[in-house]
Amino acid sequence: MDDSQEAAPASRAARLTGFAVLGALGLYALSVAINLGLWRGRSPGEGLFPFITAVAMIAFSASGIAIVLRRPREVAAAPTERPHIARMGFYVAVLLFYAITLESLGFIVATIVSVAAILRFAERYSWVATLAIAIGAAAACHVLFSLWLGAILPSGTLWERFG
């Protein structure tokens, strides 16, 4: 990726909008987490980690809005095309793919495909590095969440049809 071209800074309105969207998503996540339950007996409930994440999202949003509002308004510059907008769009598309296919492909396959797509096409890693990192990331997450923490990860409904 060519880093010689620096992206034009986002406008004040765009930054405020972005932080407001982040805050709204955080508030929604907070309500969902509370409904899941934060604590059960002597152990964390299903909603504890989403609750912590939602509080962090709200805090980052509020601090971002405060920083943007404290800075003086910039002089409007000539509109320039942001060179990395396609790359960010690709990230969003891969995350949507991951969310949509996680249940059908299963955790391991969806993770490998998604990480490999990002590393190869957005970050332009070599195929060897891409596959090594993607498989390693999926294996490490499987060990952490499934084996150590006992989380139930989707195995994939697509594979149940073949088995």
C-alpha contacts under 8 A as a table, 3 or more apart, distances in Angstrom:
res1	aa1	res2	aa2	distance
1	M	123	E	6.83
1	M	124	R	6.89
2	D	5	Q	6.98
3	D	6	E	6.67
7	A	82	R	5.70
7	A	83	P	6.15
7	A	84	H	7.13
8	A	80	T	6.87
8	A	81	E	7.75
8	A	82	R	6.01
10	A	14	A	6.07
10	A	15	R	6.42
11	S	14	A	5.13
11	S	15	R	6.27
12	R	15	R	5.18
12	R	16	L	6.19
12	R	68	V	6.88
12	R	73	R	7.28
12	R	74	E	7.75
13	A	16	L	5.11
13	A	17	T	6.03
14	A	17	T	5.06
14	A	18	G	6.06
15	R	18	G	5.06
15	R	19	F	6.19
15	R	65	I	7.90
15	R	68	V	7.33
16	L	19	F	5.22
16	L	20	A	6.02
16	L	64	G	7.97
16	L	65	I	5.99
16	L	68	V	7.05
17	T	20	A	5.02
17	T	21	V	6.14
18	G	21	V	5.20
18	G	22	L	6.22
19	F	22	L	4.97
19	F	23	G	6.08
19	F	61	S	4.87
19	F	62	A	7.44
19	F	64	G	6.33
19	F	65	I	6.19
20	A	23	G	5.00
20	A	24	A	6.11
20	A	61	S	6.69
20	A	65	I	7.67
21	V	24	A	5.04
21	V	25	L	6.14
22	L	25	L	5.19
22	L	26	G	6.09
22	L	57	M	6.54
22	L	58	I	7.18
22	L	61	S	5.96
23	G	26	G	4.89
23	G	27	L	6.18
23	G	57	M	6.36
23	G	58	I	4.89
23	G	61	S	5.17
23	G	62	A	7.19
24	A	27	L	5.09
24	A	28	Y	6.29
24	A	58	I	7.93
25	L	28	Y	5.09
25	L	29	A	6.07
25	L	57	M	7.94
26	G	29	A	5.01
26	G	30	L	5.98
26	G	53	T	7.97
26	G	54	A	4.65
26	G	55	V	6.83
26	G	56	A	7.98
26	G	57	M	5.22
26	G	58	I	5.28
27	L	30	L	4.96
27	L	31	S	6.38
27	L	54	A	6.84
27	L	58	I	6.89
28	Y	31	S	5.28
28	Y	32	V	6.37
29	A	32	V	5.08
29	A	33	A	6.01
29	A	50	P	6.96
29	A	51	F	7.17
29	A	54	A	5.53
30	L	33	A	5.10
30	L	34	I	6.19
30	L	50	P	7.31
30	L	51	F	5.47
30	L	54	A	5.19
30	L	55	V	6.96
31	S	34	I	5.22
31	S	35	N	6.28
32	V	35	N	5.15
32	V	36	L	6.32
32	V	47	G	7.65
33	A	36	L	5.09
33	A	37	G	6.55
33	A	38	L	7.18
33	A	46	E	7.69
33	A	47	G	4.26
33	A	48	L	6.78
33	A	50	P	5.55
33	A	51	F	5.07
34	I	37	G	5.24
34	I	38	L	6.24
34	I	47	G	6.15
34	I	51	F	6.88
35	N	47	G	7.42
36	L	45	G	7.37
36	L	46	E	5.81
36	L	47	G	4.81
37	G	40	R	7.40
37	G	45	G	5.42
37	G	46	E	6.09
37	G	47	G	5.07
37	G	48	L	7.10
38	L	44	P	6.21
38	L	45	G	4.64
38	L	46	E	6.50
38	L	47	G	4.87
38	L	48	L	4.48
38	L	51	F	7.50
39	W	42	R	7.45
39	W	43	S	6.16
39	W	44	P	4.56
39	W	45	G	4.24
39	W	46	E	7.75
39	W	47	G	7.83
39	W	48	L	6.94
40	R	43	S	5.51
40	R	44	P	5.93
40	R	45	G	5.20
44	P	47	G	7.93
44	P	48	L	6.11
45	G	48	L	5.65
46	E	49	F	7.35
46	E	50	P	7.99
47	G	50	P	5.36
47	G	51	F	5.82
48	L	51	F	5.00
48	L	52	I	6.31
49	F	52	I	5.09
49	F	53	T	6.22
50	P	53	T	5.01
50	P	54	A	5.99
51	F	54	A	5.04
51	F	55	V	6.17
52	I	55	V	5.20
52	I	56	A	6.26
53	T	56	A	5.08
53	T	57	M	6.19
54	A	57	M	4.98
54	A	58	I	6.22
55	V	58	I	5.13
55	V	59	A	6.09
56	A	59	A	5.02
56	A	60	F	6.03
57	M	60	F	5.24
57	M	61	S	6.04
58	I	61	S	5.03
58	I	62	A	6.07
59	A	62	A	5.17
59	A	63	S	6.11
60	F	63	S	5.18
60	F	64	G	5.94
61	S	64	G	5.08
61	S	65	I	6.15
62	A	65	I	5.18
62	A	66	A	6.17
63	S	66	A	5.01
63	S	67	I	6.15
64	G	67	I	5.15
64	G	68	V	6.20
65	I	68	V	5.18
65	I	69	L	6.09
66	A	69	L	5.18
66	A	70	R	6.11
67	I	70	R	5.20
67	I	71	R	6.45
68	V	71	R	5.47
69	L	72	P	7.58
82	R	85	I	5.82
83	P	86	A	7.49
84	H	87	R	5.16
84	H	88	M	6.35
85	I	88	M	5.17
85	I	89	G	6.13
86	A	89	G	4.94
86	A	90	F	6.17
87	R	90	F	5.06
87	R	91	Y	6.45
87	R	122	A	5.96
88	M	91	Y	5.03
88	M	92	V	6.37
89	G	92	V	5.11
89	G	93	A	6.17
90	F	93	A	4.98
90	F	94	V	6.16
90	F	118	I	7.91
90	F	122	A	7.12
91	Y	94	V	5.19
91	Y	95	L	6.21
91	Y	118	I	6.81
91	Y	122	A	7.61
92	V	95	L	5.09
92	V	96	L	6.17
93	A	96	L	5.10
93	A	97	F	6.13
94	V	97	F	4.90
94	V	98	Y	6.10
94	V	114	S	5.98
94	V	117	A	7.41
94	V	118	I	7.28
95	L	98	Y	4.96
95	L	99	A	6.21
95	L	114	S	7.42
96	L	99	A	5.10
96	L	100	I	6.08
97	F	100	I	5.19
97	F	101	T	5.95
97	F	114	S	7.58
98	Y	101	T	5.35
98	Y	102	L	5.62
98	Y	110	A	5.92
98	Y	111	T	7.16
98	Y	114	S	6.25
99	A	102	L	5.55
100	I	103	E	7.28
101	T	104	S	5.27
101	T	105	L	5.58
101	T	106	G	7.43
101	T	110	A	6.45
102	L	105	L	5.54
102	L	106	G	5.13
102	L	107	F	5.70
102	L	110	A	5.57
102	L	111	T	8.00
102	L	154	P	7.06
102	L	156	G	7.23
103	E	106	G	5.35
103	E	107	F	7.44
103	E	154	P	5.79
103	E	155	S	7.43
103	E	156	G	5.36
103	E	157	T	6.61
104	S	156	G	4.52
104	S	157	T	4.68
104	S	158	L	5.27
105	L	108	I	7.95
105	L	109	V	5.89
105	L	110	A	5.74
105	L	155	S	7.28
105	L	156	G	4.53
105	L	157	T	6.66
105	L	158	L	5.87
105	L	159	W	7.27
106	G	109	V	5.78
106	G	110	A	5.96
106	G	153	L	7.67
106	G	154	P	4.95
106	G	155	S	4.27
106	G	156	G	3.59
106	G	157	T	7.20
106	G	158	L	7.99
107	F	110	A	5.40
107	F	111	T	5.86
107	F	138	A	7.98
107	F	153	L	6.16
107	F	154	P	5.47
107	F	155	S	6.11
107	F	156	G	7.17
108	I	111	T	5.23
108	I	112	I	6.15
108	I	138	A	5.66
108	I	139	A	7.56
108	I	142	H	7.45
108	I	155	S	7.65
109	V	112	I	5.19
109	V	113	V	6.10
110	A	113	V	5.27
110	A	114	S	5.99
111	T	114	S	5.21
111	T	115	V	5.95
111	T	134	A	7.41
111	T	138	A	5.89
112	I	115	V	5.39
112	I	116	A	5.85
112	I	131	L	7.93
112	I	134	A	4.98
112	I	135	I	5.79
112	I	137	A	7.73
112	I	138	A	6.06
113	V	116	A	5.17
113	V	117	A	6.05
113	V	134	A	7.64
114	S	117	A	5.17
114	S	118	I	6.34
115	V	118	I	5.21
115	V	119	L	6.09
115	V	130	T	7.97
115	V	134	A	5.34
116	A	119	L	5.16
116	A	120	R	5.84
116	A	130	T	5.53
116	A	131	L	6.27
116	A	133	I	7.87
116	A	134	A	5.44
117	A	120	R	5.36
117	A	121	F	5.70
117	A	122	A	7.33
118	I	121	F	5.65
118	I	122	A	5.05
118	I	123	E	6.32
119	L	122	A	5.92
119	L	123	E	4.84
119	L	124	R	6.06
119	L	125	Y	5.60
119	L	130	T	5.69
120	R	123	E	5.85
120	R	124	R	4.66
120	R	125	Y	4.98
120	R	126	S	6.60
120	R	127	W	6.71
120	R	130	T	5.96
121	F	124	R	5.26
121	F	125	Y	7.72
125	Y	129	A	6.27
125	Y	130	T	5.84
126	S	129	A	5.35
126	S	130	T	5.96
127	W	130	T	4.95
127	W	131	L	6.03
128	V	131	L	5.44
128	V	132	A	6.11
129	A	132	A	5.11
129	A	133	I	6.01
130	T	133	I	5.39
130	T	134	A	5.99
131	L	134	A	5.11
131	L	135	I	5.92
132	A	135	I	5.44
132	A	136	G	5.92
133	I	136	G	5.00
133	I	137	A	5.86
134	A	137	A	5.17
134	A	138	A	6.22
135	I	138	A	5.20
135	I	139	A	6.09
136	G	139	A	5.10
136	G	140	A	5.96
137	A	140	A	5.13
137	A	141	C	6.06
138	A	141	C	5.22
138	A	142	H	6.05
139	A	142	H	5.04
139	A	143	V	6.16
140	A	143	V	5.16
140	A	144	L	6.09
141	C	144	L	5.03
141	C	145	F	5.84
141	C	146	S	7.81
142	H	145	F	5.43
142	H	146	S	5.28
142	H	147	L	6.95
143	V	146	S	5.63
143	V	147	L	4.97
143	V	148	W	6.31
144	L	147	L	6.02
144	L	148	W	5.14
144	L	149	L	6.29
145	F	148	W	5.95
145	F	149	L	4.94
145	F	150	G	6.18
145	F	151	A	5.34
145	F	152	I	7.92
145	F	153	L	7.88
146	S	149	L	5.85
146	S	150	G	4.75
146	S	151	A	4.79
146	S	152	I	6.17
146	S	153	L	6.68
147	L	150	G	5.44
147	L	151	A	7.62
155	S	159	W	7.65
156	G	159	W	5.67
156	G	160	E	6.90
157	T	160	E	5.13
157	T	161	R	6.85
158	L	161	R	5.66
158	L	162	F	7.24
159	W	162	F	5.28
159	W	163	G	6.26
160	E	163	G	5.09
